[in-house]
Amino acid sequence: MQPKLQPGPAYRLKLGVRWQDSRSQDWEPVTIDPHRSGLYCGQVDVDGEPHNVLAYLAPNVRYQKNQVVRHYAQKAMIGNRPSSLPIARYCGLAPRLGAEHGAGESARLSHAFHGLCAGTLAPGEWESLTDDEQELVKSWHKPADTQPAKGPLLRYDDAEKEVPLAVYESWAPVNPATVMPTLVFIEGTADFLWLVNAKDGTKVVFLADIKRTRFTALDGPESLQLLCYCWMACAVFNADAYCPGLWIAEEGEWRWADRIYRVDSPEGLRHLEQVEAAARNRGEAVTGSHCQGCYQRLNCPEHMAPVTEGELAPALNGQLTDETALAALLAAQRMKQQAEQAIENIKAAVLHGKVRVEDPEAGKRWRATVRNGRKSFNQKLARAELGEETIDRFMTNGGEYTEFRWVNS
């Protein structure tokens, strides 16, 4: 199933070959380890200019300076993150922002959640979270065993967790820790992964992602993010089919696609086309309703354009002084109040049917939805049933926190 890199012309290596995991910028002859992959990063002279390429080098051969080798075609590019693809289908800046700024808070909390469930948190890792983040992660449900509609029973303890995945543009797998980042097409970390051998010999990937609530996963298990992860896993593990899923942490429920997709089926190939189209989108920044789902919107110059000039600018570009800090704070507080009132007015208009808010380009509509309330502890009832003394034994004060407000000078 793994697509092969297409051979390019033979070029003369500028200074030989460099180990993929080398942090040095120097290129020197090396002896290839027969137990390592035959794909290596190299540098070639093209019209007097050095270019990074992938080269397939035979094991047990010492490649000397200026020796001719055949390189394999591979465009240099910034690695995409699967989480950026649902936005990248609309905005060409999303992949670059995702690669430059990382996965952010969601990945950090997901990692802490995995460690809490498995008891594998590193020393100090839990303490690095704020009190609010700790309470949030502790409120999430530990994943239960699950059985997709078209699959076998999948036990949580048997799942591979936090699996790093990366591919070249050809979909050949690569270890992202041992290759130049500019040569990686897509890279990310899958939350859960099961590899199952079906009775007919088909190797199936069941892959799931953690989402805090079902409202943070409106596209369901067949979002571009999950489809991308599934295709990456199929490439890395040479699987024949895949089934994407979600663990909704606050509700404590699994959501799986209602079918298993073969990689060579029309639907599977359509998924691949959609993933590649989003990953290759290197156009301009485009603002719209999709911005609200973008983790990098506060790093986006187009999204922030209305406030990058004027009184707020010093607070956003790190050029604060005593005078500009006062003006920026007052302006931000004023704008926040105005924005909150504007949103409340729009909500009222939508609820009363006066307006209909739609984004035709994204195919989305902004409307009211009914959500279940969060579970809470009824302290009044507990005190009546168990008594004041019993309840007081379990009461604790939270940690200190910082609060900013206006006080007399």
Phi, psi and omega in degrees: 000328185297122175294148182262148172294139181273126182299137174256185180290164178280132177234160177267122179298139183293310181225024181099218187231148178243142174301145182299324185267011179289137176264356181280150176269358180276140179250129184213160178297142178221160172265127184284130177285125183295343181267000180257163180301152179277359179267124180226152173283135177225176178227134182234156174268121174235110182055040176082358180249136178285137177229136176282136178219169168264137178233139174265117184242131182292146178291160176062024177237132178267117181268121184267166178305134177070011178287145181276130173226161178267127180263165180248134188299128178200122178284142173281133182201163175279134181296132175278157170250136181306326182295340181274346188293322178301333177272325184296338178294339177253327189235123182286347180273343185302313180299320182292319178296321178296320180290324183283326188248355175080183186278340173077209190298319185301318179292322180294316179291323177298317179298318179296322180296316176302313181296322179294317180295321185266352183069034184241022179294134178288155179305130178085349184292315180293321181294339180287345177278149175288166179302319180294321179293321177298315180296321179297311182295321179293337179280347181285147180278136174292133182302138177264171171297154186215156176222103176302156183303326183248024184219180181276178174291127179249118182271135181303318183294337181272351184289142166282130187243143181052063184268115178288133181227141177203147180220154168281173180298335177282355185073012169290136184288155180210148173277113185295342180280349186234028178216155179298127184305328183289351179259356181272131180280305179220138176215148179185183182235119180278136182290310181226143179209130172238136173252120185237131175267112181287166182297330181275007179091356179289134175264121187244134174264122168254116188230133183227154180238148177274130171235141183297309178223167178292343180278349172266006179222055186295334179279357178072192183291347181258034174289162178300326179300311182291320179297323177296312178302318181297315179295322177297317180295321177297322179292317183291320185256009177054047182269162184260341186204168183209158176216115181273151180210172180225143168252115180271103194293318183288324179275339180070048181218151176266146171226119182242153170301151185275009178205167175257132183257127172281144182293337181260010179275159178303321180292319179296318179292328176293320176301316180299316179299319180293318179297313182294322180298318179291318182292332181268358181290106179241035181279202182277165174293136179231121180268155180171193181296335180295340181300328182292340177263004183268123180292342186254017186297329180283351174260002186267121181297329181287318179294324183269001185306320182297343184238012180271002173231162179088205189294330182281341187306312181300329180284342181259340180249010175074026181242047183283144167232175179304316184289313183290331179295319178296312181297319181293318180297312180298319179295318181295317179295320179295314181294324179297315179297318180294318180295317180297320179292321179298316180295319178297321179294321178293319177303313181298318180296321179292315182298326181268008176072018181281330179222159176232118185259113182226149172244096185301323183296319180272349181068035183233155179232137179265116184211172180279142174229151180263128181243150173289143177290154178287149175293140179218164182265121180277091185293323181297315179293319180297320179295323179292323183279320189253344180096151183300318185297317181296315182293320182298332178297334184258001181276134177226158175268140176289169179291162178296151178218162182263135178231134177253132176202167178281130176227164178293138181293000000 
